[in-house]
Amino acid sequence: MSSDEEQVRQVRETQLRLQQEARRNAPRRFGPAATGSQQAPILSILEFKLKPDIHLDDRPNPPRKLWDAALCYIRSVPGCRTVEWGLELGDPPVASQASSLSCLIHWDNTVAWHKFQHSLGFTPLIALFSSSPSNRCAKLSPSDEPREFGNARRGTTIVDVVSVVFQAEDASSPEKRSAFEATWHEIASSLAADAHEGPRHSRTVWLECNASTFWDPTPAEAAAANELATFTAFLAWDGAHYDIRRVEDLCSRLRASLSSMPSDPDNGPRISKKTVRLINRLPQLGTDHDPPQRQPAASRPLTGLASLLLEADDIRRQCSPDLFRLRENGRQALAQSISDSRGSNLRLFPAPAGSFVSQGELYDGNTLPPIPQWRIPNRPVQDDHYLIDVIWIHLRRGAPKTRAQRVHDQLADAVSTLPGFVKTLWARDVEHQAKAALLTVWEDEHARGRVLPQYRRILDHYAASSADLAAPLTHQGFRIAGNSRDAVFGWDKYLELTSFHIPPGTVERVLFEHAYGAFIRMTEPSQMAGIPVACRVVAAGGWQPAVEASGSSEYQVFTGLLFWVSQAARQEWYDELSKASRGSYELFGHKLDALKLLAGGGVVSRFLELQKQ
């Protein structure tokens, strides 16, 4: 390639980058719902297919807990009236075949719906649950009051969702829409003939063409916003009297009535139906639009990540007042804290780094990325790792320091003779004077596995013969990246080990890794040099080998490592994260919620001071 061609290529790439940046920052509108009366109520309809192994039924599993947390947050967005959701049933309806989710949200007006579109919304969780969301809305008449479908008197509520998709010209005028609505009501009226077996509630709406368009849309975006018109009807039945044949007969009669429409047969109206088992079980939110407010547990001291997650119950899931500039405000606050930590004595270290993903990028037909794969910082291309085994020691009362050193020397001497041994590190528990830990570094998991029987015999023999121990020895192992010797041998003085007990399952594991990766990113203020940091993430931690899961076999255990420069730094950082989480759920609080909910078996933090050998 000649120098002139290379220069032209670079100019084009620069222009494209600038155009993409301008488009990202341009104000957006969301289809026709952004026009007309701003006081019209909005019915927001969110639908997506669930990924394999994701279950959101009544079981209290981690995905369901995350989903409930998301619904609580959405319920707190100003202008939200009602939230209902359910799982699609198979054909014939079988609960175990549920693989798609439908969520109906009523908003006071268009402005409230726009706030939802730009809020934290469902986007981070949809990325975990699904890869093909549909986000549509319907503008209701100003006099329409939200009616919940879940008010069936007996049994489980079943909702049939019947959709008819027209080409734009076939439903382009109010007259054409009214004519079709009359046909629908004439056919549907037969379902209500029997007061006991008919639908309990029904509602019909025209969905807005909710393509994400800009003030200066491209021809493709403009066409997508006006290509189709969709009529949707919701028929809510008492599950005790539900008969799928009645709705199938209705669809057949409707299809016959539309066959006479003067339209291209290949592009004529398309009818589809799905059956949803309604699950209308949100946590109690009170009688007004806002969730009950809790007082933060200010009197409870923060002693690590575990205690902060316990405090997460008191984090108010509330919508931030300035959603449109939330991300920029977060960047400015972080930049100011970095500046303060560099050039003055106002603070020791930068504040935690928040992040925000706008719901505004989610629209009908968009494809979200798969769950991001968690990466340990500085992990090499090859999966090179050490295995760390932590022996937890509880000493007798008396002279803990003297006895601790003796325990270390005796155990280290015995363990160091085993093949695959690399090094031992001795640490005392800062918060419990009589407790300590011996960290044994092995070449890898296989090296430790080969000598595991001998290793256990050494520990059991010592525990039985030593007069220094107040309780039996316990230990846990986990892998860390081994690409840098500093990751193992150059640790800071203070080490925080946090054990998360995750319910079994591959999806739960991936969900947790994603959540933990989001938390770790809060500890990294910037890649710029010269910034004092309170916490280092050299080797972020890893999973406990399955063979070591004795005593807690119902959970898979992840141990996270954070390296602190001082006790004061740790206290300052956690205090600021706690305040930030209460101040902005979008930037901080949802990350703590995710960690807490996924670690359904509990979280334990230990703060250790490494001792010189």
Summary of the structure (lengths in Angstrom):
residues: 613
radius of gyration: 29.3
end to end distance: 60.0
largest distance: 94.8
contacts: 1885
relative contact order: 0.13
helix: 38%
strand: 24%
